[in-house]
Each structure stands twice: as structure tokens, then as C-alpha cells.
Amino acid sequence: MGGGSSKDAVIDALGELIAAANVIPYASAKDEPSAASSASVWSKLFERALSLDDLYELVQPDDVRRIMRQTPENFRSLLHKLVERVTLSAIRGCNTTEMATGAINGIRFLTRIMPLVFEDQEWREYMWKVGREPPTTFPTSPATGITLAGILVEALTDLCFSPGFTIATTLTVAELDSREFIWETGIGMEAAKPSAHLDGNREEVLRLLITLCMSSALYQPPGHISNPWLATLTSGKVRHTLPLICSCLNVVCSYDPVGYGIPYNFLLVSDKRAPLVVMAAQLLILCLDYPGDQQVASAESEFGNEVPRTPTSPHLPAASLGNSWATSLSRLHRLEDFTFVLRGLSRLLQNTLRSTYLPGSQVKIDFQQEVLVILWKMCDLNKHFLHHLLKSSDVLELVVPILSFCLEARNDQSPRVGLVHICAFLLLLFSGERNFGVRLNKAWTGHAFADIPAFVGSYADLMILTFHRTITMGHERLSSLQDCFLTILANVSPYFKSITLVSSAKLLHLFEFYSTPRFLLARPNNHNLLVFLIEIFNNVIQYQFDGNANMIYTIICKRAAFDHLSSLTLDKCQASIAAKSASATPVAYETEAFEATQEWFDEWKSHLQLQTINRMLQILGPQVEKICVDRGVTDEAEILDFLRHGTLVGLLPVPHPILIRKYQPNAGTASWLTTYIHGLLYLRLANVWSGVAVVLFQAAAAKAASSSSRPPSSNAATPDGE
């Protein structure tokens, strides 16, 4: 039958379900009068293949809501029938076209209507109602604790390893061991069987799992973390959990969007693997981020009962209420597994940096944010992987795309602002280890970034220039990351070997701005940024004086800025601000200035560690001036040569201990990451929740960050210019 007939059949079935006079039972005995009519309705939904786009066109949100309100019995029957069809397909297999079509239609119908089910709390509770006796025809034995939602989750994980549907085998469901049918070669699978023709079915199953788990979060107010769907999926009690985790991770890490590198090959042959890779990455980050039910035990579930549980199979051991996905990732330990994951994620992140002589000749992925979250979770959950990453030179292959993303997204609105945050958090995590700082001294030989001045230097220079551009020319919503960027530089600064003049000038430009009265008195904690910069300079002078003549020279050239800071008082700050305000139009951030007190000013100024810098200036400053006068030197190269052969051994204060500020897991970062993931997936799959009333995200007028929190570009006329 043609596509038009299939659509007409669905329209007719929906009309019968909406009609208040018709009660369509979930199942009827053959001799009952309603048997023929109910069978006719269900056959119209399952017998003819329908695309997901067709269902979004035919099944309108208002129609579904009308069935829920006007004929709740019919909607209850519809839910049961859809779950039954998916479950039957999981139990019996999908070796026939009829069973495969029924399974796909059932999955797609559920993907369409479940977001609308979550709008109504009564229907949400119905899916998790415990102790309800299923109809005798339901393909799962009645048992206490059986829930419609639990049955559906377990059926979907079973369908991920269904012979002929998602895995290529002639074995029956009862005979197969899913550990032998992981979708792709990699962790837990040495040589996967070719099964690319089944990727479309896998994609459909993963999309529904994401829809169910995400919808539960989207229809809850912010801060409500209990999610029975994710709790069930990550509990370890559903079958095939470990093979599904390995399958998703292997699919992502083995994906090569470029392939053999043939120019414009994506215009000739469509990439059918890409949609599955995206779905696998999204399910991974969603499940890995769930905290586990230990952290939500006080509420236990959003309905006040025990955390919903799925029926456990006799051969499955009792699992804890933790997150089995996160636990499985944390237990990876084989070197070949770490190498596989690291190279796969690095290949995907570097994809956007690939350049050829033929513009647009190679496909570029658009799910870098999901890949970054996977990398974050791998590093956060598995410390052995983090150690392997940082002792490998491959870490620099990750640093380059991460810095590139910071530059590209610095002026974008949400959610790209979140991309800069996740990049900053990753670099902060890396910077806590000495190996990372040492690795940054490797010479940078790559192509120049856009908006970054050309230079010949190291990866450390690249990082400094990127952070400077992001701070001075980034979106105001990124102002909260300034201390994070400077913390990263402070962590790695004891290992700087040879910073270029360009990078040194950028750091001194930030110092000049951060030491201006207007900035220091704008907010009570602004002086902390100055503390970080002074710490960077001290680390270089005390621990890496040899080889850093460029930075020493730049500091000497900016001696006036350090003298100004040393002699700065609260009265001078207030007088300077008053003078500037009288000669210029007041700016927005002046009205936000807090009431600075002498006690507050003396407190933070007494903690500025300027002794080392001032001592270096007292020794080298006069020497440089004398050389310039006596020899008539005007070329900075001669001054740099003098500084390279100079020494301060025995002349500086006792070296301070190296202070490394390591990332510490905290509730704030975890909450931000969860919100970021939900926002990212919501935008990626916006059509799934089109036309529904989402609760988690609310429109709000965000107060713009003060201009005082962001320095001007180094091209500005004055450090505190507008």
C-alpha cells in the first residue's frame, strides 16, 4: 500500500481513539464484539511503515492531548499496545518484515507521544504505578513491582541486541550472548561483525531512550534531580547494560568522518553512520551524568515512593543504586582501551581544524560539545585515564582544538558560551598535573588561529594568546571565567621555558588593566585576578628566569605599572575614579561599584606578593638603563641578549613554594554540567519537544555583566578605556 494510504490509516486510527463514544480496549477476547474494531485500530498503526517525519506531521500535540483528556481509557490502551509491541519484538525477535515494521512503528509512535505524556503528572505517575496487574495478554509475567515504564526500558535495551534488527546474527534471542555482539570494534570487542545496515534501527532505539530520560528532566523544576527513567537505565539491573555502554563508546571513538580523505566524497555517498554516532554520544553523556540514586535517596522518586525498579531476570545479580554506566567507565584500566578512547576523541575534536587546498572538501562534524563532555567524564571518573592522558604527548593534540573552540565561541550566545566553560574546566583539570605544564613547552608548528597574531613559540604561548583574546574580546557572559583562565596559567607558569615577547606583552596588558583603580574598586573580588598575574610573574622569575628573557624584559619595560601598584592607596583610587568620571560620560558599571573601605583595601593589598618582582626591578632595571645610556643601545635584541646571560642567583628572596590549584569536584560544577547537557540535547533534538510545555527552562532576562569585568583589547588607547 502507498505512503498516502499509510497516512490515511493513521489519521483514521487517531480519529477512532479521539471519539468519546468509542472505547478501544487494549486487548479483547476473539468472541467479544469489540475485538474486531480494536484489532482494526491497532493494525492501522503497526502494519504499514511510517517515517518519524510522517508521524510528526500526522500526530499533532493537540490531538494527543484530546485523547488523554476526552478518552483516557483509549489513551491507556494506546500506551499498553505500544509498549506491548516493542516488548513482543524484543522477546520474539524481529526476523520478519512484519515484526520489524511493528517494532519500528511502535518506537516511533512512543518517541512522538511520550513527551506529551510527561506534561501531565497523572500520566507520568501512571507509567510508574507499582503493583498494577497487567492484562493477561501482556507479554511479561505479572509480578509485584512491575511497571509499564520499567518494562519499556528493559524492552528497549533488549532491542539494542535483537537478532536481525540491531545485530547481525541468525541466533535466537534465547541463544545469544550480547557481549559477543557489541556494535563496533573497540573496548570489549576485538573484531565486530559488519552490521552498518542495522544502524538505522539502532538510532531509533537510542533516540527513544534519550527522549524518555530527557523528558523526565525537562518537565521538572530546576534543582529536581530525581529521574526514575535514568535511575532504571543506569541501575545495572536491566539486561545488556555493559554491552550497550561499550557499543555506544566504541561507535563514537571508532568514527572517522573523513574516511579515506577523498575530496567531496560526502556529496556522493551519504554517511549513514553519523546519526548513530551522535545518538550514541548523547545517550552516553546523559547516562554518565546521572548522579545515582544514593544522592537522591531523600526524595527516592519524584512521586514519593521507592525508586522504581524494573523486573530483574533470575540470572542478573542484585545491583546497587549507583550509576552502573559511570562505574563501568571508572573501571577501565587496559592501556589499549585508553589509547583507543584517547585517539578516537582526539580525532573527532581535531576534525574542525583539518584544512585542505580544496575549500569544503571534507565533512565537518557538529557534535564537538558532546565529545568534550565525554572527555570530561572520562577524566573525571577514571583517574587512570587522566594519568595516561597527561603523560602522553597526545594531550597536546587535545589542547589545540580546545583552545580553538574557546576562540570560536567567545562571542556567541548560549549554548556556545557553555562550550567555552567546558573547555576551561578541561584545561583546569589538566593544569593540576606537572606533566601538562612541561608538555606545553613543545614548539608550536601548526597553522595560525584566526584572530591570533602570528608567532614562533610554544603551546604555552598559544594558550596565553588564546586566553588573552577570549578575556579581552569575549562575550560578557564569559567574565566569570577570567579567574579560571588565570588559574590555569598560574598552575603551569612554574614550567614556562621560553615565553615570546608577544605573549609577555599580553600578560602585562592584563596586569595594567587589572591594576587600574576603576577595575579594583568595581567589585570586592576583582583584586584576585591581579593576585594570579603576580603569581605568574613570580613563578617565572623564581623558577624559570633562564630562558625567559622576553618576559623579564617586558616586565622591566612596564616598571611604572608595578611602581604605581606598590604606591597605590584607597584615596588615590577614589580620586582617580572621580577625575575620570567628571571628564567622561558615566558608564554602566560605575553604578555597581560597592563601598570600598580602608580595611578591605589594606587587607588584599597586604597579600600582594610584589617583593620578588620589585627586587628584580631594583637589580636589573638600573643595569638595563645604564647599558642603554653608556652604549647608546636602541635595539631590544641587545637588551635581550644581556638578560639571557644575566643571573639573579642569591639576589632574590627565598623562593616561594609552588602552588598548584587542582580542580576539586563540587556540587556547583556538577549542577552546571547537568544543566549544560540538558540544554545541549534539548536544542539538538528540538523537534522531539516541539509544541510541548517544558518546565526546566524558563525565559529570563539575564542581567548583563559589568563592562568592568572585561579588559579592553590591547589595541585600546588606555588600559581602562571603553
C-alpha positions in Angstrom: 0.0 0.0 0.0 1.3 3.5 -0.8 2.5 6.2 1.6 -0.7 8.1 1.3 -2.7 5.0 2.4 -0.4 4.6 5.4 -1.0 8.2 6.5 -4.8 7.9 6.0 -4.8 4.8 8.1 -3.0 6.6 11.0 -5.5 9.5 10.7 -8.4 7.1 10.9 -7.0 5.3 13.9 -6.4 8.6 15.8 -10.0 9.7 14.9 -11.3 6.5 16.5 -9.2 6.9 19.6 -10.4 10.5 20.0 -14.1 9.7 19.5 -15.6 9.7 23.0 -18.3 7.2 22.1 -15.6 4.6 21.2 -13.8 2.7 23.9 -10.9 0.8 22.2 -9.8 -1.9 24.6 -6.1 -2.8 24.9 -7.0 -6.5 24.2 -10.2 -8.4 23.7 -11.2 -12.0 23.5 -11.9 -13.1 19.9 -15.6 -13.6 20.6 -16.1 -10.2 22.2 -18.0 -7.6 20.0 -15.1 -5.1 20.4 -12.4 -7.5 19.2 -12.7 -6.7 15.5 -12.8 -2.9 16.0 -9.8 -2.8 18.3 -7.8 -5.1 16.1 -8.6 -2.8 13.2 -7.3 0.3 15.1 -4.1 -1.3 16.1 -3.4 -2.8 12.7 -3.6 0.7 11.2 -0.8 1.8 13.5 1.6 -1.1 13.1 1.2 -2.8 9.8 2.5 -0.1 7.5 5.8 1.6 7.8 5.8 5.2 8.7 8.8 7.6 9.0 9.3 9.7 12.0 8.8 12.8 10.0 5.4 11.4 8.9 4.4 10.9 12.5 5.4 14.4 13.5 3.2 15.7 10.7 0.2 13.4 11.4 0.2 13.2 15.2 -0.3 16.7 16.4 0.2 17.6 20.1 -3.4 18.8 20.4 -4.8 15.5 19.1 -2.8 13.5 21.7 -3.9 15.9 24.5 -7.5 15.5 23.3 -7.3 11.7 23.6 -5.7 12.0 27.1 -8.5 14.3 28.3 -11.6 13.0 26.5 -10.9 9.3 26.3 -8.3 8.4 28.9 -9.2 4.7 28.6 -8.3 4.8 24.9 -5.0 6.5 25.6 -4.3 4.0 28.3 -4.9 1.2 25.8 -2.7 3.0 23.3 0.2 3.2 25.7 -0.2 -0.5 26.6 -0.4 -1.5 23.0 2.7 0.4 22.0 4.7 -1.0 24.9 3.4 -4.5 24.1 4.5 -4.2 20.5 8.0 -3.1 21.5 8.2 -5.8 24.2 7.0 -8.6 21.9 9.6 -7.6 19.3 12.3 -7.8 22.0 11.1 -11.2 23.2 10.4 -12.9 19.9 12.9 -11.1 17.7 12.4 -9.1 14.5 13.5 -11.6 11.9 10.4 -11.0 9.8 9.5 -7.8 8.0 6.2 -7.7 9.8 7.8 -7.8 13.3 10.5 -5.3 12.3 7.9 -2.9 10.9 5.8 -3.2 14.1 8.8 -2.6 16.3 9.9 0.5 14.3 6.4 1.9 14.3 6.0 1.3 18.0 9.3 3.0 18.8 8.5 6.0 16.6 5.0 6.4 18.0 6.4 6.4 21.5 9.0 8.9 20.5 6.2 11.2 19.3 3.7 10.9 22.1 5.9 10.3 25.3 7.0 14.0 25.6 3.3 14.8 25.8 2.7 12.2 28.4 5.3 13.9 30.6 3.2 17.1 30.5 0.6 15.6 32.8 1.7 14.4 36.2 -1.1 11.9 36.5 0.1 10.2 33.3 3.7 10.3 34.5 2.6 8.5 37.7 0.6 6.0 35.7 3.8 4.9 33.9 5.5 4.2 37.2 2.4 2.9 39.1 3.7 -0.1 41.1 1.6 -3.2 41.8 -0.8 -2.7 38.9 -1.8 -6.1 37.4 -1.1 -6.1 33.7 -3.6 -7.6 31.3 -3.2 -11.4 31.0 -2.2 -11.0 27.4 0.8 -8.7 28.3 4.0 -10.4 27.3 5.5 -10.2 30.8 4.5 -12.4 33.7 2.5 -10.4 36.3 4.7 -9.6 39.3 4.7 -7.2 42.2 6.7 -4.1 41.3 6.1 -4.4 37.5 5.7 -1.0 35.9 4.9 0.0 32.4 7.9 2.3 32.3 10.2 -0.4 33.7 9.0 -2.9 31.1 9.6 -0.4 28.3 13.2 0.4 29.4 14.1 -3.2 29.6 12.5 -4.0 26.3 14.4 -1.2 24.6 17.8 -2.4 26.0 16.8 -5.9 24.7 16.1 -4.4 21.3 19.6 -3.0 21.2 20.8 -6.6 20.8 17.9 -8.1 18.8 18.9 -10.6 16.1 18.3 -9.2 12.6 17.1 -5.9 14.0 20.2 -4.3 15.6 22.8 -7.1 15.5 23.7 -9.4 12.5 23.2 -13.0 13.6 20.9 -15.9 13.0 20.8 -16.9 16.7 17.6 -16.6 18.6 17.1 -14.2 21.4 17.4 -17.1 23.9 20.7 -18.3 22.4 22.7 -15.1 22.0 25.2 -13.5 24.4 25.1 -9.8 23.9 28.7 -9.4 25.0 29.7 -11.1 21.7 27.7 -8.7 19.6 29.0 -5.3 20.7 28.2 -3.0 17.8 31.7 -1.8 17.0 35.3 -2.9 17.4 37.0 -1.5 20.4 36.5 -1.9 24.2 35.3 -5.5 24.9 35.2 -6.4 21.2 38.3 -7.3 19.1 36.5 -7.7 15.8 32.9 -6.7 15.4 30.8 -8.2 12.7 29.8 -5.9 9.9 26.4 -4.5 10.7 26.2 -1.0 9.3 22.9 -1.8 7.5 21.3 -2.0 11.0 22.5 1.4 12.2 19.1 3.0 11.4 17.3 0.7 13.8 19.9 1.3 16.5 19.4 5.0 16.0 15.7 4.7 16.5 16.1 2.8 19.8 18.7 5.2 21.2 16.5 8.2 20.2 13.6 6.8 22.2 15.8 6.1 25.3 17.1 9.7 25.1 13.6 11.0 24.7 12.3 9.1 27.8 15.3 10.0 30.0 15.4 13.7 28.9 11.7 14.3 29.1 11.7 13.3 32.8 14.2 16.1 33.4 12.6 18.7 31.2 9.2 18.5 33.0 10.7 19.1 36.4 11.6 22.4 38.0 15.3 23.3 38.2 17.2 21.6 41.0 14.9 18.5 40.9 17.4 15.7 40.1 15.3 12.6 40.7 14.8 10.8 37.3 13.3 7.3 37.5 14.0 6.6 33.8 17.7 7.3 34.2 17.7 5.6 37.6 16.3 2.5 35.9 18.6 2.6 32.9 21.8 3.2 34.9 20.9 0.9 37.8 22.6 -2.1 36.3 19.5 -4.2 36.7 18.4 -4.1 33.1 19.9 -6.6 30.7 22.8 -5.8 28.3 23.9 -2.7 30.3 27.7 -3.3 29.8 27.4 -4.3 26.1 25.3 -1.2 25.5 27.9 1.1 27.2 30.7 -0.5 25.2 28.7 -0.2 22.0 28.0 3.5 22.4 31.6 4.3 23.4 33.0 2.2 20.6 30.7 3.7 18.0 31.8 7.2 19.0 35.5 6.6 19.3 35.9 4.5 16.1 34.1 7.0 14.0 36.2 8.7 11.3 34.2 11.3 9.4 37.0 11.8 6.9 37.5 8.2 5.9 40.0 7.8 3.1 40.1 11.5 2.7 38.6 11.6 -0.8 37.6 15.2 -1.5 33.9 15.9 -1.6 33.1 12.2 -1.0 30.2 13.1 1.3 28.4 14.7 -1.7 28.5 11.4 -3.5 27.8 8.9 -0.7 25.7 9.8 2.4 27.2 9.0 5.8 24.7 6.7 7.4 26.9 6.1 10.5 26.9 9.8 11.6 23.4 9.9 13.0 24.0 6.8 15.1 27.3 8.3 16.4 25.5 11.4 17.5 22.8 9.4 19.3 25.4 7.2 21.0 27.3 10.2 22.2 24.2 11.9 23.6 23.0 8.8 25.4 26.5 8.4 26.9 26.7 11.9 28.3 23.1 11.7 29.6 23.6 8.5 31.5 27.2 9.2 32.7 26.0 12.5 34.2 23.2 10.9 36.4 24.5 11.0 40.0 22.9 7.7 41.0 20.2 7.1 43.5 22.4 7.5 46.6 22.3 11.2 46.0 18.6 11.4 45.6 17.6 8.9 48.2 16.0 11.5 50.4 13.3 12.0 47.7 13.7 8.4 46.3 11.5 9.3 43.4 9.6 12.2 42.1 6.4 10.6 43.3 7.4 10.0 46.9 7.5 6.2 46.6 10.5 3.9 46.4 12.8 4.3 43.4 11.0 2.5 40.5 12.6 -0.8 39.8 12.4 -3.0 36.7 11.7 -6.7 36.8 15.0 -8.4 37.3 16.0 -11.5 35.4 16.9 -14.6 37.5 20.4 -14.6 36.2 21.1 -11.0 37.0 22.8 -10.2 40.3 21.3 -7.6 42.5 22.9 -4.2 41.7 23.5 -1.2 43.9 21.6 2.0 43.5 24.7 3.7 41.9 25.3 4.6 38.3 26.5 1.4 36.5 27.4 3.5 33.5 29.8 5.7 35.5 31.1 2.7 37.4 31.9 0.8 34.2 33.8 3.7 32.8 35.7 4.2 36.0 36.9 0.5 35.9 38.6 0.7 32.5 42.3 0.0 33.0 43.8 -1.6 29.9 46.4 0.6 28.1 44.9 -0.4 24.7 41.4 0.8 25.8 42.8 4.1 27.0 44.7 4.5 23.7 41.6 3.7 21.7 39.4 6.2 23.5 42.0 9.0 23.5 42.8 8.6 19.8 39.1 8.5 18.9 38.1 11.6 20.9 41.2 13.4 19.6 40.4 12.6 16.0 36.8 13.9 16.4 37.9 17.1 18.1 40.6 17.9 15.5 38.1 17.3 12.7 37.1 21.0 12.5 40.8 22.1 12.4 41.6 20.0 9.3 42.4 22.2 6.3 42.8 21.2 2.7 43.6 23.0 -0.5 40.0 22.4 -1.6 37.6 24.5 0.5 34.7 22.5 2.0 36.1 19.2 0.5 35.9 17.3 3.8 32.9 16.9 6.1 33.0 18.6 9.5 31.2 17.2 12.5 28.9 19.3 14.6 28.8 17.4 17.8 32.1 18.5 19.4 30.3 19.6 22.5 29.1 16.0 23.2 32.7 14.8 22.6 34.1 17.3 25.1 31.6 16.1 27.7 32.6 12.5 27.1 36.3 13.5 27.5 35.4 15.4 30.7 33.6 12.4 32.1 36.4 10.0 31.2 38.9 12.2 33.0 36.7 12.9 36.0 35.5 9.3 36.5 38.7 7.4 35.6 41.9 8.8 37.2 44.0 6.2 35.5 42.8 7.5 32.1 43.7 11.1 33.2 47.2 10.0 34.2 47.6 8.2 30.9 46.5 11.2 29.0 48.8 13.7 30.8 51.9 11.5 30.5 51.3 11.1 26.8 52.2 13.7 24.2 48.8 13.2 22.7 47.4 15.6 25.3 48.7 18.5 23.1 46.5 17.1 20.3 43.5 17.8 22.6 44.8 21.3 23.7 44.8 22.7 20.2 41.1 22.1 19.4 40.0 23.1 22.9 41.7 26.4 22.5 40.3 26.8 19.1 36.8 26.3 20.4 37.4 29.0 23.1 38.2 31.4 20.3 35.4 30.5 18.0 32.7 30.6 20.7 33.9 33.6 22.7 31.4 36.0 21.2 28.4 33.6 20.8 25.3 33.5 22.8 24.1 30.4 24.7 24.7 27.5 24.3 28.1 28.2 22.7 29.0 30.1 25.9 28.8 26.7 27.6 31.3 25.4 25.1 33.9 27.8 26.4 33.1 26.8 30.0 33.6 23.1 29.4 36.9 23.9 27.6 38.1 25.9 30.5 37.2 23.2 33.0 39.1 20.6 31.0 42.2 22.8 30.9 41.9 23.5 34.6 41.8 19.7 35.2 44.8 19.2 33.0 46.8 22.0 34.6 46.7 20.4 38.0 49.4 18.0 36.9 53.1 18.8 36.4 53.3 16.8 33.2 50.9 19.1 31.5 52.9 22.2 32.2 56.1 20.6 31.0 54.4 19.4 27.8 53.3 22.9 26.9 56.9 23.9 26.2 56.8 21.9 23.0 57.3 24.1 19.9 54.0 25.1 18.2 54.2 24.3 14.5 50.6 24.3 13.5 48.6 26.7 11.4 47.8 30.1 13.0 44.5 30.6 14.6 42.1 33.2 13.4 42.4 36.4 15.5 45.7 35.3 16.9 48.8 37.2 15.9 51.4 35.2 14.1 54.2 34.0 16.5 57.0 31.5 16.7 56.7 29.9 20.1 55.3 27.0 22.2 51.9 25.6 23.1 52.2 27.8 26.2 52.3 30.9 24.0 49.3 29.6 22.1 47.4 29.2 25.4 48.3 32.7 26.7 47.3 34.4 23.4 44.0 32.5 23.3 43.1 33.3 26.9 44.0 37.0 26.3 41.8 37.3 23.3 39.0 35.4 25.0 39.2 37.7 28.0 39.5 41.0 26.2 37.2 40.4 23.3 34.9 37.7 24.5 31.2 37.8 25.4 30.5 39.5 28.7 28.9 36.3 30.0 32.4 34.8 30.0 33.7 37.3 32.5 33.2 34.7 35.3 35.9 32.5 33.6 38.7 35.1 33.9 39.8 33.7 37.2 39.7 30.2 35.7 41.9 31.1 32.8 44.4 32.8 35.1 44.4 29.9 37.5 45.3 27.6 34.6 48.2 29.9 33.6 49.3 30.2 37.3 49.4 26.4 37.6 51.6 25.9 34.5 53.7 29.0 34.9 56.5 27.4 37.0 57.3 25.3 34.0 57.4 28.0 31.3 60.7 27.7 29.4 60.7 30.5 26.8 57.7 32.7 26.5 57.7 35.0 23.5 57.6 38.8 23.5 54.1 38.8 22.1 52.7 36.6 24.9 54.6 38.5 27.6 53.1 41.8 26.3 49.6 40.3 26.5 50.1 39.3 30.1 51.4 42.7 31.0 48.5 44.3 29.2 46.1 42.4 31.5 48.2 43.4 34.5 48.0 47.1 33.6 44.2 46.9 33.3 43.7 44.8 36.5 45.7 47.3 38.5 43.7 50.3 37.5 41.6 52.0 40.3 38.4 51.7 38.3 38.7 47.9 38.0 40.0 47.3 41.5 37.1 49.2 43.1 34.4 47.8 40.8 33.8 44.6 42.7 35.1 43.3 46.0 36.9 40.3 44.5 38.5 41.9 41.4 41.9 42.0 43.1 42.1 38.2 42.9 42.8 38.5 39.2 45.8 40.7 40.0 47.0 38.1 42.5 47.0 35.4 39.8 49.0 37.5 37.4 51.6 38.5 40.1 51.9 34.8 40.9 52.6 34.0 37.2 55.4 36.6 37.1 56.9 35.4 40.4 56.9 31.8 39.2 58.8 32.7 36.1 61.3 34.9 37.9 62.0 32.4 40.7 61.9 29.1 38.8 62.4 29.8 35.1 64.5 33.0 34.9 66.9 31.4 32.5 65.3 31.3 29.1 62.6 33.8 29.8 64.4 37.0 28.9 61.4 38.1 26.9 59.1 38.2 29.9 61.8 39.8 32.1 62.4 42.5 29.5 58.7 43.2 29.2 58.3 43.5 33.0 61.2 45.9 33.1 59.6 48.0 30.3 56.4 48.1 32.4 58.1 49.0 35.6 56.0 52.1 36.1 52.9 49.9 36.4 54.4 47.9 39.3 55.6 51.1 41.0 52.1 52.5 40.6 50.6 49.5 42.2 53.1 49.5 45.1 52.3 53.1 46.0 48.5 52.8 45.4 46.2 53.9 48.2 42.5 53.9 48.6 42.4 57.7 48.4 44.4 57.7 45.2 42.0 55.2 43.7 38.9 57.2 44.6 40.4 60.4 43.4 41.4 58.8 40.0 37.9 57.4 39.5 36.3 60.8 40.4 38.5 62.6 38.0 37.7 60.3 35.1 34.0 60.3 35.9 34.0 64.1 35.8 35.6 64.3 32.4 33.6 61.5 30.7 30.1 60.2 30.4 29.4 57.8 33.3 29.4 54.1 32.3 27.1 51.4 33.5 29.5 49.6 35.8 30.2 52.8 37.9 26.7 52.5 39.4 27.5 49.0 40.5 30.7 49.9 42.5 30.5 48.7 46.1 31.5 50.8 49.1 35.2 50.2 49.4 36.6 50.5 52.9 40.2 51.2 54.1 40.2 47.9 56.0 39.2 45.9 52.8 41.8 47.8 50.7 44.6 47.2 53.2 43.7 43.5 53.6 44.0 42.5 50.0 47.0 44.8 49.2 49.0 43.4 52.1 48.7 39.9 50.4 50.2 41.1 47.1 53.5 39.3 46.7 55.4 42.0 45.0 58.7 41.5 46.8 60.3 39.3 44.1 59.2 41.5 41.2 60.4 44.7 43.0 63.7 43.1 43.9 64.3 42.0 40.3 63.4 45.5 39.1 65.8 47.1 41.6 68.6 44.9 40.4 68.1 44.7 36.6 66.3 48.0 36.0 69.3 50.2 36.6 71.6 47.8 34.7 69.4 47.9 31.6 69.2 51.7 31.8 73.0 52.0 32.2 73.6 49.8 29.1 71.2 51.9 27.1 72.9 55.2 28.1 76.5 54.1 28.0 76.3 52.1 24.8 73.6 54.0 23.1 71.6 50.8 22.7 68.3 51.3 20.9 67.8 47.7 19.7 65.9 45.5 22.1 67.8 42.5 20.8 70.9 43.6 22.6 69.0 44.1 25.9 67.5 40.6 25.5 71.0 39.2 24.9 72.2 40.8 28.1 69.3 39.4 30.1 69.8 35.9 28.7 73.4 35.9 30.1 72.4 37.5 33.4 71.6 35.8 36.7 69.8 36.6 39.9 71.1 33.7 41.9 71.4 34.7 45.6 69.9 38.1 45.0 66.1 37.3 45.2 64.0 36.5 48.2 63.8 32.8 49.2 61.7 31.0 46.5 58.1 30.6 47.5 56.6 27.1 47.3 54.9 26.2 44.0 51.2 26.4 44.5 49.0 24.3 42.2 45.3 24.7 42.4 43.8 21.4 41.3 40.2 21.0 40.2 38.0 19.8 43.1 34.7 18.1 42.3 31.9 20.2 43.7 28.1 20.5 43.6 28.2 23.8 41.7 30.1 22.4 38.7 28.1 19.2 38.7 24.8 21.2 38.6 26.1 23.4 35.8 27.2 20.4 33.8 23.8 18.7 34.1 22.1 21.9 33.0 24.5 22.3 30.1 23.9 18.7 29.0 20.1 19.1 29.2 20.2 22.4 27.2 22.5 20.9 24.6 20.3 17.9 24.0 17.2 19.9 24.0 18.5 22.1 21.2 19.9 19.1 19.3 16.5 17.3 19.4 14.3 20.3 19.5 11.7 18.7 17.2 11.1 16.0 19.8 9.8 18.5 22.3 8.2 20.9 19.7 4.9 22.1 20.9 5.2 20.8 24.5 5.3 22.8 27.8 8.8 22.4 29.1 9.3 23.3 32.8 13.1 23.1 33.3 13.9 26.0 31.0 12.3 29.4 31.6 12.8 32.6 29.7 14.5 35.1 31.9 16.1 38.5 31.4 19.8 38.0 32.3 21.5 40.9 33.9 24.4 41.9 31.6 27.8 41.5 33.2 29.5 44.7 34.0 32.0 46.1 31.5 34.5 46.5 34.3 34.9 42.7 34.4 36.4 42.6 30.9 39.6 44.3 29.9 39.7 46.2 26.6 41.6 44.9 23.7 45.4 45.5 23.9 44.9 47.8 20.9 42.9 50.3 23.1 44.4 53.7 23.7 44.5 53.3 27.5 44.2 50.3 29.8 40.9 51.5 31.2 39.5 52.8 28.0 36.0 52.0 26.9 
